[in-house]
C-alpha cells in the first residue's frame, strides 16, 4: 500500500520502520520539512517528504501528531482523500490547550474527524512508544500485546487491524469512534501492554462518569514530559 505518515516522533518513526519492512511504499513528513528527516529516512527506509505529499498518500494516512497541530494540516487535501486516515495521537489539555468540544463530551478523534473533514480510525494510541518499538512478536505468541482500533467504518477498521497484526501485535475492535474515549489517556486500557483478553476487559471497565477526572489526572502526570 501507499502510506503517508505525518509526524516524525517516536510513534511515526516506529511505524515508518515497520511498514517499510512489510513492503509498503511509506513516506514520512513533519512540520519542519523533509530536509530535517534524512536520518529517519535512512534508518527506516521511508521517503522523506512534505506534509502535503504525505497527506496525499493513496491508501492510508497516519496522523502521529499532537492535537494542537491538527488545525495546521492540509485540510483541503485530507478532506478530499479516499485514503483511510488513522489518528494515532492523544489529547492532553496542558499541551494542546482546552478544546471545548472535547470538554463537552466529544472524543478527541471525533474532533479530529470534524477538523479535517474526513472519517477517522483511532489506532496506535494506546501503546507507549518503547513498547511499540521493541515488543512486536509473531502471531500466536503468548501474551502478545493488543491494540484497540475504533471507528465507524468496519472495512477500514479491518484493514488497520490486519496491518497491526502483520506489524507484530494483536488487534481488537474497539467499537465506534464515539467509544474511542475508552482507549484514551487515563483509562484502564491506556498504555498498559495488555493482551487481547485483558485489553477487552480494560475497555469495558472504563467508566464514562470518570472520564473527565481520569483525563485530568493523566494530563497532570504527563505534564513534565509534554
C-alpha positions in Angstrom: 0.0 0.0 0.0 0.9 3.6 -0.3 1.1 5.0 3.2 1.8 8.6 4.3 2.9 9.3 7.9 2.5 12.9 9.2 4.7 13.2 12.3 8.2 12.0 12.9 8.2 11.5 16.6 8.6 8.1 18.3 5.3 6.7 17.1 5.6 7.9 13.5 9.3 6.8 13.3 8.5 3.3 14.6 5.6 2.8 12.2 7.6 4.0 9.3 10.2 1.3 10.0 7.7 -1.5 10.4 5.6 -0.6 7.4 8.6 -0.2 5.1 9.9 -3.7 6.2 6.5 -5.1 5.3 7.0 -3.8 1.7 4.7 -0.8 1.7 5.6 2.5 0.0 6.0 4.7 3.0 6.5 8.5 3.1 7.1 10.4 6.3 6.8 14.1 7.0 6.9 16.7 9.7 6.2 20.4 10.1 9.9 21.3 9.8 10.3 19.9 6.2 11.8 16.9 4.5 15.3 18.3 4.8 15.2 17.5 8.6 14.2 13.9 8.0 17.4 12.5 6.4 18.4 10.4 9.5 14.9 9.0 9.9 14.6 8.2 6.2 18.0 6.4 6.3 17.1 4.4 9.4 13.5 3.4 8.4 13.7 3.2 4.6 10.7 5.6 4.3 10.8 8.5 1.9 11.1 12.0 3.5 8.5 14.3 2.0 6.3 17.3 2.8 3.2 17.1 4.9 1.1 17.9 1.8 2.5 14.9 -0.1 2.2 12.5 2.9 -1.4 13.6 3.2 -1.9 12.7 -0.5 -1.0 9.0 0.0 -3.4 6.8 -1.8 -4.2 4.1 0.7 -3.5 5.1 4.3 -2.6 8.4 6.0 -1.4 8.2 9.7 -1.6 11.3 11.9 1.0 10.9 14.6 1.0 14.5 15.8 -0.3 16.4 18.9 -3.9 17.6 18.8 -2.9 21.2 18.6 -1.2 20.5 15.3 -4.3 19.1 13.6 -5.6 22.6 12.6 -2.4 23.2 10.6 -2.8 20.1 8.4 -3.6 20.5 4.7 -7.3 20.2 5.2 -8.3 20.5 1.6 -6.1 17.6 0.7 -7.3 15.4 3.5 -11.0 16.2 3.2 -10.9 15.1 -0.5 -8.8 12.0 0.2 -10.1 8.5 -0.4 -7.5 7.0 1.9 -8.0 5.5 5.3 -7.0 8.2 7.8 -5.7 6.9 11.2 -5.3 9.1 14.2 -2.5 7.8 16.5 -2.5 10.8 18.7 -3.8 11.7 22.2 -5.3 14.8 23.6 -3.5 16.4 26.6 -5.1 19.8 27.5 -1.9 21.1 29.1 -0.1 20.7 25.8 -2.9 21.1 23.3 -5.0 23.7 25.0 -8.6 23.4 26.1 -10.8 22.2 23.3 -14.5 23.0 24.2 -16.0 20.2 22.0 -13.8 17.5 23.7 -14.5 19.0 27.2 -18.3 18.8 26.3 -18.1 15.1 25.5 -16.7 14.6 22.0 -13.9 12.1 21.8 -10.6 13.6 20.6 -10.8 11.7 17.3 -14.3 12.8 16.7 -13.0 16.3 16.9 -10.1 15.4 14.6 -12.6 14.0 12.0 -14.6 17.2 12.1 -11.5 19.4 11.9 -10.1 17.7 8.8 -13.4 16.8 7.2 -12.6 13.1 6.9 -13.7 10.0 8.8 -11.1 8.7 11.3 -9.9 5.4 12.5 -8.3 5.6 16.0 -5.4 3.3 16.5 -1.8 3.0 17.7 -2.6 5.5 20.6 -2.9 3.1 23.5 0.7 1.8 23.5 3.8 3.6 24.7 6.4 4.2 22.1 9.1 1.9 23.7 6.7 -1.0 23.6 5.7 -0.3 20.0 9.4 -0.2 19.1 10.6 -3.3 21.0 7.7 -5.7 21.8 6.3 -6.8 18.4 6.2 -10.6 18.2 4.9 -13.2 15.8 1.2 -14.2 15.8 0.1 -16.7 18.4 3.0 -15.7 20.7 1.9 -15.9 24.4 0.8 -12.6 25.9 1.1 -10.7 22.6 0.3 -7.1 23.2 -3.0 -6.0 21.8 -4.0 -2.6 20.3 -7.6 -1.3 20.2 -9.0 0.0 16.9 -12.0 2.3 16.9 -14.0 3.8 14.1 -17.3 3.8 12.2 -16.2 2.1 9.0 -15.9 -1.6 9.6 -14.0 -2.3 6.4 -11.4 0.4 7.2 -11.1 -1.0 10.8 -10.3 -4.4 9.4 -7.6 -3.0 7.1 -5.9 -1.3 10.1 -6.3 -4.4 12.3 -4.7 -6.6 9.7 -1.8 -4.1 9.5 -1.4 -4.2 13.2 -1.2 -8.0 13.2 1.4 -8.0 10.5 3.5 -5.5 12.4 3.5 -7.8 15.4 0.6 -7.1 17.7 -2.9 -8.4 18.2 -5.7 -6.0 17.3 -9.2 -5.9 18.7 -12.3 -3.9 17.6 -12.7 -1.0 20.0 -16.1 -0.1 18.7 -17.4 3.1 17.2 -15.4 6.3 17.1 -17.7 7.6 19.9 -16.3 4.8 22.1 -12.7 5.6 21.5 -12.5 7.5 24.8 -12.1 4.1 26.3 -8.6 3.9 24.9 -7.5 7.4 25.7 -5.2 8.8 28.4 -6.2 8.0 32.0 -8.4 5.0 31.1 -7.6 1.3 32.1 -6.7 0.4 28.5 -4.2 3.2 28.0 -0.5 2.3 27.7 -0.7 -0.9 29.8 0.8 -3.6 27.5 -2.3 -5.7 27.7 -3.0 -8.9 25.8 -6.2 -9.4 23.8 -8.4 -10.6 26.7 -7.1 -8.1 29.3 -7.5 -5.3 26.8 -11.1 -6.2 26.1 -11.7 -6.2 29.9 -10.0 -2.9 30.3 -12.1 -1.3 27.6 -15.2 -2.5 29.4 -14.0 -1.3 32.8 -13.8 2.3 31.6 -16.4 4.5 33.4 -17.8 7.4 31.4 -18.6 9.3 34.5 -14.9 9.2 35.5 -13.7 10.2 32.0 -13.0 13.9 32.7 -11.3 13.2 36.1 -9.2 10.4 34.5 -8.0 12.6 31.7 -7.2 15.4 34.2 -5.1 13.0 36.3 -3.3 11.7 33.2 -2.7 15.2 32.0 -1.2 16.2 35.3 1.0 13.2 35.4 2.2 13.6 31.8 2.7 17.4 32.1 6.5 17.3 32.8 7.1 15.2 29.6 4.9 17.0 27.2 
